Amino acid sequence: MLYGIMAYFDAPERLLSALRVLREEGYRQFEALAPGPLEGLEEALGQRRDEAIPWAAFAFGVLGLGLGLFLQIYTSLDYPINAGGKPLLGWPAFIPVTFEITILTIALGIFLLLLYMTGLPRAAHPAVLARGYPGVLVDRYGIFVYVTDPRFHPTATRSLLESLGAQVEEVGGG
């Protein structure tokens, strides 16, 4: 069973130009693999900055603020304690706990949202089956083109990637 084609490049510039060419040719289901952060990778992949994350953080913050205040007000009204004549709902005492619950809610909410958005955790990825995959973790750059891409054709895709200066291998499992 063929999962896709893995192409290896020796320089980041060649990887970025190959990604642009793949996008121009109409390929949509491929991934770039690099040993570290790479300037311009998002642009070459055609990804745009996601503006939903700051708004989600704000929503989680409002949720945490409301939850923190609700829990403390509910507790104060359900179990009233008159300690030294202080008011039952003394809001200055609620500030530290409300702040901490707000920050905790934002952190956990964004963590879970990012797991959802990135599709993690993955049990397995077909690219790890490639013989040259360990080199991508160290000092090489790679592109994995999925067989499910509508433009994918084993020989045409292989020849396109080879024309871009890549070493190409088919990735299959069984």
N, C-alpha and C positions, 0 to 999 in steps of 0.2 A: 504494500500500500504506500503510495507516494503522498507525503505531507506537503512538500514544497521544494523550493530550490534555495540553497544558501550560497551567497556570493561573498567572497573575501577581498578586502582592499587593504593596501599597505599604508595609505595616507588618508587623513580625514577629509582633505579637499576632494579626493576622488570619490569618497563615500557621498559627500554632499552633492556633488555634481551628478552622480548616478541616481540619487534619490529624486533630484529635480527632473531628470530624464524619464524615470519611471512614472512620475506623476504626469508629465506631459504626454506620455504614451497611453495614459488612461488606467494604469494600475492603481488599485485602491487598497488592496489587502496585503500589506507588507510591513515589516518592522525593521528598524535600524538597530544594530547592536554595536556598542562601543565600550571600551574598557573604562571610560570615565566621562565626565561632562564634556559636551562638544558645542562650541559656539555656533549658532545658526542651524542647529539640528531641527528645532521646532518649525522654523520657516521652511526648511527643505522638505520636511514631511507634510507641510501644508496645514499644520495645527495652528489654531489661533488661541490666544490667551482666554482662559475661561473666566468670565466675570461673575459666575454664579457662586464661587467660593466666598468672596467677601460678604455677599448678601446672605449666604447660608450662615456664616459666622455671626452676622448681626442677628439673624433670626434665632440661632442657638443662644446668643447672649440674652435676648429678650425672654426667651423661654426659661433660662437659668435664673434671671432676675425675678421673674414671676414665681418660679418654683421656690426660690429662697425666701422671698417675702411671704408667700402663702404658708409654707411650713412653719415659719416662726410666728406669724399672726394666729394661725390655727392652734398652735401649741399654747400660746399665751392666753387665748380665749377659752380653750377647752380645759386647761389646767391653770387657772389664775392663781398667782402667788403674789401676795403683797409683801414685798421685801423693802423695808425701810421707807414706805410711803411713796415709792417710785411709781410712775404711771404704768398702767397695765400694758399699753402699747407704746413703749419708749423706743421710737424709731432709731435714735443714734446707736442703740445697742444692737440693732439688726444689721448695720452696715458691714461689719467684717464677715459675718457668715454669708450674707447675700453676695458680697463680692467673690468670696471663695467658691460658692456654688455656681455663680455665673461663669467664672473662669473654667471650672471643671466641666460644666456643660458644653462650653465652646470647644474645649480640647477634645473631649470624647466624641462630640458630634462631628467635628471636622475630620477626626481620625476615621470614624466609621464611614463618613461620606466619601473620603478619598479611597478607602478600600473598595467601596461600591463602584466609584467612577473608574478606577483602574482595573477592575476585574480581579483583584487579588483576594485571597491567596489562590494561586493556581497550583493544582496538583502536579501538572507536568506541562512542558512546552515542547513542541516538536523540534525546535532548534537545538536543544541539548543532545539530540540524537546524532547530529552531524559530527563527523570525525574531527573537523577543524574547529569546533566550538570552543575548546579550551584556549585556543589562541586569541579568540575574541575577548576573553576575559583578561588577557595580559597586554597584548600590544597590536592587535589587528582590529579591523573594522569590518562589520558584516551587514548584509541585508538578507532577510529571510522573506521570500515571496511565497505566499500560501497558494496551494493548489486550488483553493476555493475562489480565487480571484477570477472574475468573469473574463479577463483578458489573458489568463494564464494558458499557455500551451508549452509543453515541456521543451521542445526544440527551439521554438521562437523566443521564449523567455531566456533560455540558456544562451542562445547566440547574442541576444541583446545585452545581457550582462557581461558576456565575454568581450563584446565590442567596446564596453566601457572600461575594460582593463581589469576585470575581476577573475579570480580563480573560482570556479563554480563546481558545486557538488549537489547531487540530488539527495534529498533526505527522505528516507522511508523507514518504516518500522514493521514489525511483524510479530 
